[in-house]
C-alpha cells in the first residue's frame, strides 16, 4: 500500500472523520458480534470460493478467521445471486447455506431483538483418536554457533475430546469457549469475548491470527493460537470524500505476548493488516507483525522505539519486524472459468529486504470448474531468499533467539524461511455438500538459513487428505491423514473422529 494511502487513513482516524458504513439487510443488521470461525473451517473456505467466483464482491474479511454471522451472511448472499449464474452454482451455494444452518441453527432465524437473550448459539462436541509421529519444532538462535536446527518433539498418540460452546449475551456481545482434553490433560484451546458495534468488533481471548489470501503466508499463517486483544472490521468500511475512491476498506490489529520458554523475556507481539478494493476485481493489502522487547538482553521499551516500530522504521534490538504487500486480481472470465491470481511480497526486518531478500507467495485459484462447480483447484509457489547485502535471514533476529515461532510451529510460512515450496490442492463439496474433500501435495526445499536446518536439509515431499461426511443434520464423521518425508526423516499424522452439533 502506498505511503500516501497509509497517511490518509491515519488522518481520517486522528481527525475522527465520519465513515459511511454499509448495512446489511434489516433481518441481519442487529447482529454485530459472533464467535470467529477458523480459516480452515469448511464454511470459511466455501465463502472464499464464492467470492472468487464473483458471487459476493463485497466480502472482504479483515483476517483469515471470520466472524460466524459474516460467513453465514456471505453464503446466503452467494445463494441468492448464484441462481442468475448457473444451475450448478445455485445448487452448490444452496447446499452450503443448508449445511451452515444445520451447524449453526441461529443462522436460519431472523436476528434477535434482545428479548430472548442470552441464549446458546450453535455449539458442538467432538471425540476422536489421533497420532502424530516424527514431530520436530523449528530451532532457536540466529548465528551458526548458536543455531540449533530442528528440535525433536515427542510422538503423540491419544484419544481426545473437545467442546465448542458459544452464547449470544446481546446482539452486540458474544462469548465462546473451547476446552480440549487428551492424554496431556485439559486445556482451553480457544475462546473469546466479542463486542460489536456496527461494522467494528473488539475481541479478547485466544484464537489463531492469520493474514493473507494464499494457503501459505509470509507474515502470519494462523497456525498457532495467541492470547490477544484485537480490533477488526467485520464488514468493509467506506471512507468519506475523495478517499471513497479507495473502495471498501477492511482493517485488523492486535496485541499479544509470548509467554513460553523459548521466548526469553516474554516479548510483546503486535500486528496489523489493512486491505482496500479500488475495483471489484482488485484487492490491495498490507500485513505487518513485530516482536516488541524481550530477549536475553532486552532493550528498554521507549515511546520513541514504539513510534519507530509502528511506522516501520528500524528500531534496533527492540523489534523484529516482518511486513508484506499483497495484490489479488479476479479475472473477468467467470462465464468460462473463474480465476483469481495473487501475489504476496514481503521483507524481514529491513526495507532493503524487499529487493535483496524477498519472501514471496505466488498463487492461482480456480474456485469452481466448468460443469463441475463443486470442485475447485489451486496452485501456489513460495520462495524465501537467503540473507545478503546487509539484510537479515528470514524469521530470525539476533535479539530474539526464539525466532518467528510459537507453540513449536512457524508463525509465518510452513516451509520455515529460506527455501521454496510448490503446492497443488483441490477442494470438493459433493453430494449436496454432505461430503467435503480436501487433498494437497507439495514439494519443499529447505536451505541453509531455514528454521528447520540442520535436521531437515534439502528436499522433502508431502501429501495430506481431509474428508468430512455429514451423517445427518447434527453429526459429522471426519478423517485426516498427512505425511512429509525427506532423505532420512519422515513426519506422519492421522486422526479420525466424530462431531455432533447442538
Legacy VTK file of the C-alpha trace (Angstrom):
# vtk DataFile Version 3.0
C-alpha trace
ASCII
DATASET POLYDATA
POINTS 502 float
0.000 0.000 0.000
1.497 3.415 -0.944
2.633 5.607 1.931
0.222 8.368 0.920
-2.672 5.947 1.371
-1.416 4.997 4.830
-1.094 8.696 5.735
-4.637 9.367 4.505
-6.048 6.572 6.636
-4.126 7.853 9.661
-5.502 11.392 9.145
-9.036 10.048 8.994
-8.520 8.140 12.237
-6.886 11.068 14.047
-9.470 13.645 12.994
-12.370 11.343 13.701
-13.921 11.934 10.260
-17.275 10.174 9.813
-17.290 6.898 7.934
-20.063 5.697 5.661
-20.786 2.167 6.831
-22.861 -0.190 4.660
-25.609 -2.028 6.500
-26.860 -5.454 5.559
-30.478 -6.418 5.125
-32.697 -5.477 8.066
-33.141 -9.014 9.363
-29.372 -9.302 9.888
-28.442 -5.747 10.844
-28.962 -6.221 14.584
-26.259 -8.901 14.894
-22.886 -7.209 15.313
-20.899 -9.796 17.309
-20.386 -13.535 16.966
-17.591 -16.069 17.585
-14.944 -16.481 14.876
-14.680 -19.422 12.517
-11.141 -20.619 11.824
-9.579 -20.208 8.396
-9.797 -23.957 7.700
-13.470 -24.261 8.681
-15.409 -25.569 5.694
-17.751 -22.538 5.682
-14.860 -20.030 5.566
-13.344 -21.984 2.673
-16.752 -22.023 0.933
-17.141 -18.258 1.338
-13.646 -17.749 -0.104
-14.597 -19.835 -3.138
-17.883 -17.976 -3.536
-16.081 -14.621 -3.514
-13.590 -15.910 -6.092
-16.475 -16.792 -8.427
-17.733 -13.194 -8.202
-20.894 -14.002 -6.237
-20.077 -11.832 -3.203
-17.812 -8.968 -4.322
-18.437 -7.103 -1.041
-16.914 -9.899 1.045
-13.611 -8.565 2.449
-12.625 -10.201 5.767
-10.053 -8.372 7.877
-8.090 -11.569 8.600
-8.179 -15.306 7.894
-10.632 -16.235 10.632
-14.051 -14.658 10.083
-16.963 -13.904 12.460
-19.676 -16.525 12.197
-22.505 -14.155 11.297
-20.433 -12.645 8.480
-19.749 -16.076 6.955
-23.422 -17.024 7.186
-24.471 -13.766 5.558
-21.934 -14.256 2.754
-23.190 -17.762 1.989
-26.814 -16.553 1.902
-25.907 -13.729 -0.472
-23.989 -16.158 -2.690
-27.019 -18.455 -2.879
-29.298 -15.542 -3.806
-27.027 -14.455 -6.672
-25.960 -17.871 -7.928
-29.397 -18.553 -9.402
-28.660 -15.901 -12.029
-25.340 -17.538 -12.983
-25.825 -21.279 -13.348
-27.884 -24.160 -12.016
-24.764 -25.917 -10.701
-23.612 -22.880 -8.707
-27.142 -22.374 -7.415
-27.309 -25.964 -6.165
-23.862 -25.756 -4.570
-24.424 -22.458 -2.750
-27.863 -23.544 -1.560
-26.301 -26.743 -0.177
-23.704 -24.605 1.635
-26.376 -22.459 3.290
-28.343 -25.523 4.386
-25.260 -27.173 5.852
-24.363 -23.948 7.644
-27.857 -23.678 9.164
-27.609 -27.274 10.410
-24.381 -26.489 12.188
-25.476 -23.054 13.414
-29.304 -23.081 13.752
-29.433 -19.380 14.645
-28.323 -18.595 11.077
-31.737 -19.662 9.745
-33.654 -17.311 12.074
-34.216 -13.550 11.980
-31.907 -11.557 14.208
-32.927 -11.483 17.840
-34.148 -8.174 19.225
-32.593 -8.860 22.606
-35.748 -10.029 24.377
-34.760 -13.710 24.103
-31.152 -13.229 25.076
-28.884 -14.545 26.451
-29.109 -17.822 24.539
-26.817 -20.603 23.428
-25.718 -20.414 19.818
-24.852 -23.373 17.637
-22.277 -25.393 19.570
-20.572 -28.760 19.147
-18.655 -31.583 20.788
-16.084 -33.917 19.273
-14.454 -37.235 20.136
-11.637 -38.877 18.230
-8.279 -40.575 18.132
-5.121 -39.071 16.691
-1.432 -39.804 16.318
1.498 -37.632 15.272
4.933 -39.176 14.782
8.284 -37.728 13.776
7.433 -34.240 15.014
10.114 -31.558 15.130
9.960 -27.912 16.079
11.873 -25.079 14.404
15.233 -24.371 16.001
16.393 -21.433 18.087
19.257 -18.972 17.617
20.377 -16.927 14.622
24.078 -17.485 14.056
25.742 -20.828 13.171
27.446 -21.258 16.545
24.171 -20.800 18.417
21.690 -22.184 15.878
20.213 -25.486 16.997
18.439 -26.657 13.868
15.200 -28.600 14.159
14.415 -29.911 17.635
12.778 -33.345 18.100
9.417 -33.429 19.829
7.815 -36.477 21.465
5.373 -38.551 19.436
1.708 -38.197 20.287
-0.994 -40.860 20.313
-4.177 -40.227 22.241
-7.928 -40.215 22.426
-9.102 -36.610 22.509
-12.361 -34.848 23.281
-13.318 -31.239 22.845
-16.310 -28.967 23.169
-17.026 -25.635 21.475
-19.738 -23.628 23.223
-20.992 -20.196 22.165
-23.510 -17.771 23.654
-25.154 -14.570 22.452
-25.442 -12.362 25.522
-26.742 -9.426 23.482
-26.829 -8.813 19.713
-23.592 -6.875 20.276
-21.934 -9.333 22.709
-20.894 -12.955 22.170
-18.924 -15.410 24.293
-17.246 -18.646 23.187
-15.028 -21.194 24.917
-13.292 -24.299 23.513
-11.964 -26.755 26.145
-9.910 -29.718 24.921
-8.930 -32.907 26.751
-6.365 -35.544 25.778
-3.547 -37.560 27.339
-1.721 -34.339 28.228
-4.647 -33.045 30.299
-7.383 -30.454 29.906
-6.705 -27.025 28.433
-8.535 -24.165 26.764
-7.530 -24.116 23.105
-9.694 -21.137 22.177
-12.283 -18.716 23.431
-13.411 -15.137 23.077
-15.424 -12.302 24.487
-16.504 -10.236 21.478
-18.180 -6.832 21.492
-19.547 -5.491 18.204
-20.647 -2.036 17.130
-21.879 -1.527 13.588
-19.030 -2.828 11.397
-16.314 -2.993 14.076
-15.654 -5.626 16.745
-13.384 -5.828 19.799
-12.328 -9.311 20.932
-10.359 -10.561 23.909
-9.330 -14.195 24.148
-7.326 -16.931 22.468
-7.535 -17.526 18.717
-5.188 -18.042 15.745
-4.379 -14.925 13.718
-3.529 -15.190 10.052
-3.055 -12.638 7.291
-3.037 -13.095 3.541
-5.103 -14.747 0.834
-2.894 -17.703 -0.012
-2.698 -21.138 1.525
0.748 -20.100 2.771
1.545 -16.687 4.246
4.628 -14.520 4.567
3.804 -12.720 7.826
1.282 -14.784 9.829
-0.181 -18.115 8.736
-2.598 -18.593 11.648
-1.001 -21.925 12.636
-0.758 -21.037 16.352
-3.358 -19.653 18.741
-2.466 -16.463 20.616
-3.781 -14.834 23.764
-4.604 -11.432 22.331
-6.822 -8.376 22.281
-7.880 -7.300 18.801
-9.958 -4.761 16.895
-11.224 -5.546 13.409
-13.766 -4.540 10.822
-16.432 -7.199 10.384
-17.794 -5.656 7.191
-15.833 -3.228 4.998
-15.914 0.499 5.648
-16.259 3.214 3.009
-14.194 6.344 3.594
-15.635 9.825 3.012
-14.924 12.240 0.195
-12.150 11.536 -2.288
-10.915 8.684 -0.089
-14.036 6.844 -1.184
-12.240 6.084 -4.442
-10.118 3.632 -2.482
-13.210 1.470 -2.350
-14.169 -0.792 0.589
-11.610 -0.864 3.416
-11.010 -3.594 6.000
-8.622 -3.432 8.962
-7.372 -5.641 11.785
-4.894 -5.059 14.604
-3.978 -6.999 17.746
-1.607 -7.131 20.709
-0.342 -10.328 22.303
2.515 -11.523 24.500
4.687 -14.608 24.074
4.853 -16.335 27.448
6.619 -19.594 26.723
10.087 -20.952 27.458
11.605 -20.444 24.009
10.844 -16.694 24.056
13.206 -15.293 26.681
11.977 -12.106 28.315
8.363 -12.675 27.230
8.286 -10.213 24.330
5.123 -8.422 23.281
3.801 -9.146 19.802
1.830 -6.693 17.679
0.370 -6.979 14.220
-1.943 -5.216 11.791
-3.433 -5.752 8.369
-5.312 -3.421 6.041
-6.995 -4.008 2.680
-8.623 -1.802 0.072
-10.625 -2.752 -3.024
-10.482 0.108 -5.536
-12.207 -2.122 -8.093
-14.464 -5.143 -7.623
-11.741 -7.314 -9.164
-8.659 -5.821 -7.494
-7.686 -6.058 -3.818
-4.550 -4.493 -2.309
-3.373 -5.345 1.205
-0.512 -4.718 3.585
0.313 -7.015 6.516
2.673 -6.375 9.412
3.734 -8.030 12.640
6.589 -7.467 15.075
8.011 -8.584 18.368
8.478 -5.785 20.909
11.022 -6.064 23.724
12.086 -9.302 25.367
15.214 -11.304 24.574
18.245 -12.235 26.725
19.308 -8.576 26.899
16.023 -6.700 26.460
16.211 -3.167 25.147
14.084 -0.670 27.057
10.654 -0.088 25.518
10.571 3.653 24.926
7.998 5.928 23.317
10.441 6.666 20.513
11.135 2.978 19.951
7.433 2.190 19.807
6.828 5.034 17.360
9.617 3.757 15.114
8.160 0.254 15.315
4.622 1.333 14.440
5.672 3.438 11.451
8.007 0.754 10.157
11.309 2.469 10.913
14.269 0.367 12.084
14.099 0.123 15.872
17.363 -1.686 16.635
17.112 -4.631 19.026
13.664 -3.572 20.236
11.724 -5.245 17.439
11.842 -7.912 14.733
9.506 -6.643 12.024
8.031 -8.670 9.158
5.914 -6.915 6.531
4.333 -7.822 3.209
2.256 -6.277 0.444
-0.364 -8.352 -1.328
-2.025 -7.975 -4.729
-5.076 -10.004 -5.763
-6.949 -9.924 -9.065
-10.142 -11.723 -10.046
-10.044 -12.168 -13.802
-13.150 -11.318 -15.906
-13.532 -14.932 -17.015
-16.426 -16.133 -14.839
-18.543 -17.281 -17.770
-15.831 -19.710 -18.903
-13.627 -20.346 -15.873
-13.342 -18.154 -12.733
-9.698 -17.395 -11.941
-8.128 -15.463 -9.062
-4.431 -14.576 -9.179
-2.489 -13.343 -6.149
1.000 -12.351 -5.031
2.316 -11.634 -1.542
5.775 -9.986 -1.384
7.445 -9.469 1.988
10.525 -8.254 3.838
12.198 -9.328 7.088
13.246 -6.506 9.445
14.863 -4.274 6.822
13.471 -2.218 3.958
16.239 -3.479 1.666
14.891 -7.000 2.104
12.028 -6.196 -0.279
14.587 -6.145 -3.081
17.514 -8.216 -1.840
15.947 -10.904 0.387
12.258 -11.096 -0.529
9.744 -13.615 0.731
7.169 -14.328 -1.976
3.981 -16.338 -2.393
2.505 -16.607 -5.912
-0.824 -18.373 -6.418
-3.788 -19.113 -8.645
-7.220 -20.291 -7.506
-9.870 -21.869 -9.734
-12.817 -21.880 -7.301
-15.287 -23.785 -9.494
-14.539 -25.894 -12.550
-16.727 -25.731 -15.668
-19.605 -28.247 -15.449
-18.205 -29.293 -12.063
-18.795 -26.298 -9.805
-18.465 -28.406 -6.652
-14.732 -28.844 -7.313
-12.048 -26.154 -7.005
-8.332 -26.288 -7.770
-5.370 -24.217 -6.677
-1.600 -23.983 -7.083
0.936 -21.947 -5.146
4.676 -21.300 -5.197
6.567 -19.799 -2.234
10.182 -18.615 -2.192
12.317 -17.123 0.601
15.779 -15.883 -0.345
18.957 -16.179 1.748
20.392 -13.225 3.659
22.637 -10.876 1.738
23.627 -7.280 1.255
23.329 -6.424 4.950
19.802 -7.834 5.194
18.989 -10.492 7.808
17.808 -14.096 7.324
14.093 -14.840 7.289
12.233 -15.336 10.581
15.372 -14.790 12.730
16.628 -11.871 14.800
19.772 -11.517 16.902
17.828 -10.143 19.897
15.067 -12.788 19.765
16.586 -16.308 19.773
13.119 -17.878 19.956
12.645 -16.818 16.327
9.345 -16.371 14.437
7.783 -19.378 16.167
5.017 -20.037 18.690
3.808 -23.321 20.193
6.514 -25.183 18.235
5.208 -24.156 14.788
6.322 -21.358 12.433
4.270 -18.186 12.715
4.964 -17.415 9.056
5.149 -19.789 6.123
5.239 -23.509 6.935
8.400 -24.046 4.868
10.262 -22.237 7.687
12.064 -19.465 5.842
14.998 -19.774 3.416
13.803 -22.230 0.774
10.904 -22.948 -1.573
7.563 -24.750 -1.676
5.403 -25.839 -4.595
1.848 -26.712 -3.574
-1.160 -28.027 -5.525
-4.541 -28.704 -3.938
-8.171 -29.473 -4.638
-11.322 -28.826 -2.617
-14.646 -30.515 -3.342
-18.128 -30.313 -1.814
-20.013 -33.320 -3.165
-23.439 -34.906 -2.696
-25.206 -31.626 -1.826
-22.158 -30.589 0.228
-22.647 -33.548 2.583
-19.200 -34.880 1.632
-16.273 -32.465 1.757
-12.822 -33.437 0.477
-9.528 -31.552 0.631
-6.387 -33.064 -0.887
-2.976 -31.471 -1.375
0.557 -32.324 -2.378
3.731 -30.281 -2.002
7.463 -30.301 -2.526
9.742 -28.265 -0.245
13.389 -27.319 -0.445
14.869 -26.141 2.870
18.174 -24.318 2.582
20.977 -23.233 4.893
19.172 -20.497 6.865
15.881 -22.350 7.231
14.442 -22.665 10.756
14.486 -26.485 10.395
18.137 -26.672 9.219
20.221 -28.544 10.170
17.908 -31.510 10.586
15.553 -31.237 7.639
18.001 -30.067 4.994
17.223 -30.335 1.311
14.149 -31.630 -0.467
11.036 -33.170 1.018
7.703 -34.301 -0.393
4.371 -34.207 1.369
0.721 -35.090 0.932
-2.373 -34.638 3.058
-6.032 -35.502 2.787
-9.075 -34.468 4.755
-12.620 -35.828 4.480
-15.779 -34.787 6.304
-19.072 -36.642 5.848
-22.272 -35.177 7.285
-24.056 -38.281 8.530
-27.178 -36.315 9.437
-28.252 -32.797 10.318
-26.396 -32.984 13.638
-23.229 -35.026 13.116
-20.018 -35.191 11.060
-17.573 -38.065 10.605
-14.028 -36.796 9.962
-10.755 -38.292 8.729
-7.344 -36.650 8.293
-4.014 -38.094 7.109
-0.724 -36.351 6.310
2.883 -37.266 5.621
6.050 -35.323 4.809
9.393 -37.072 4.246
12.961 -36.146 3.395
16.084 -38.156 2.712
16.428 -39.520 6.248
13.316 -38.401 8.118
9.533 -38.638 7.972
6.638 -36.986 9.809
3.223 -38.681 9.896
-0.115 -37.542 11.255
-3.559 -39.161 11.257
-6.842 -38.678 13.083
-10.395 -39.956 12.955
-13.354 -38.669 14.904
-16.956 -37.626 15.089
-18.511 -34.243 15.833
-22.091 -33.587 16.957
-23.871 -30.226 16.861
-26.368 -28.887 19.358
LINES 1 503
502 0 1 2 3 4 5 6 7 8 9 10 11 12 13 14 15 16 17 18 19 20 21 22 23 24 25 26 27 28 29 30 31 32 33 34 35 36 37 38 39 40 41 42 43 44 45 46 47 48 49 50 51 52 53 54 55 56 57 58 59 60 61 62 63 64 65 66 67 68 69 70 71 72 73 74 75 76 77 78 79 80 81 82 83 84 85 86 87 88 89 90 91 92 93 94 95 96 97 98 99 100 101 102 103 104 105 106 107 108 109 110 111 112 113 114 115 116 117 118 119 120 121 122 123 124 125 126 127 128 129 130 131 132 133 134 135 136 137 138 139 140 141 142 143 144 145 146 147 148 149 150 151 152 153 154 155 156 157 158 159 160 161 162 163 164 165 166 167 168 169 170 171 172 173 174 175 176 177 178 179 180 181 182 183 184 185 186 187 188 189 190 191 192 193 194 195 196 197 198 199 200 201 202 203 204 205 206 207 208 209 210 211 212 213 214 215 216 217 218 219 220 221 222 223 224 225 226 227 228 229 230 231 232 233 234 235 236 237 238 239 240 241 242 243 244 245 246 247 248 249 250 251 252 253 254 255 256 257 258 259 260 261 262 263 264 265 266 267 268 269 270 271 272 273 274 275 276 277 278 279 280 281 282 283 284 285 286 287 288 289 290 291 292 293 294 295 296 297 298 299 300 301 302 303 304 305 306 307 308 309 310 311 312 313 314 315 316 317 318 319 320 321 322 323 324 325 326 327 328 329 330 331 332 333 334 335 336 337 338 339 340 341 342 343 344 345 346 347 348 349 350 351 352 353 354 355 356 357 358 359 360 361 362 363 364 365 366 367 368 369 370 371 372 373 374 375 376 377 378 379 380 381 382 383 384 385 386 387 388 389 390 391 392 393 394 395 396 397 398 399 400 401 402 403 404 405 406 407 408 409 410 411 412 413 414 415 416 417 418 419 420 421 422 423 424 425 426 427 428 429 430 431 432 433 434 435 436 437 438 439 440 441 442 443 444 445 446 447 448 449 450 451 452 453 454 455 456 457 458 459 460 461 462 463 464 465 466 467 468 469 470 471 472 473 474 475 476 477 478 479 480 481 482 483 484 485 486 487 488 489 490 491 492 493 494 495 496 497 498 499 500 501
